[in-house]
Amino acid sequence: MNATSQLKVIAAGFTIIRADDHPAPRIKHKQQGIFEWKTLEKFLTKAARDRRMAELLNDPMVIED
């Protein structure tokens, strides 16, 4: 998804999340009012991050980039 498409999805009320490994396992997000990637949560392990990603994706207004 390119940046223009992301803005359209955010304007429709969705939150976009992305897994990241550097500098440490974390989840980044974009949402209404936050148009640049920001850290949502940090984790000690990738497994913990992946479990939390799965939880967040159960929300119908959260999508993964």
Rosetta blueprint (number, residue, H / E / L):
1 M L
2 N L
3 A H
4 T H
5 S H
6 Q H
7 L H
8 K H
9 V H
10 I H
11 A H
12 A L
13 G L
14 F L
15 T E
16 I E
17 I E
18 R E
19 A E
20 D E
21 D L
22 H L
23 P L
24 A L
25 P L
26 R E
27 I E
28 K E
29 H E
30 K E
31 Q E
32 Q L
33 G L
34 I E
35 F E
36 E E
37 W E
38 K E
39 T E
40 L E
41 E E
42 K E
43 F L
44 L L
45 T L
46 K H
47 A H
48 A H
49 R H
50 D H
51 R H
52 R H
53 M H
54 A H
55 E H
56 L H
57 L L
58 N L
59 D L
60 P L
61 M L
62 V E
63 I E
64 E E
65 D L
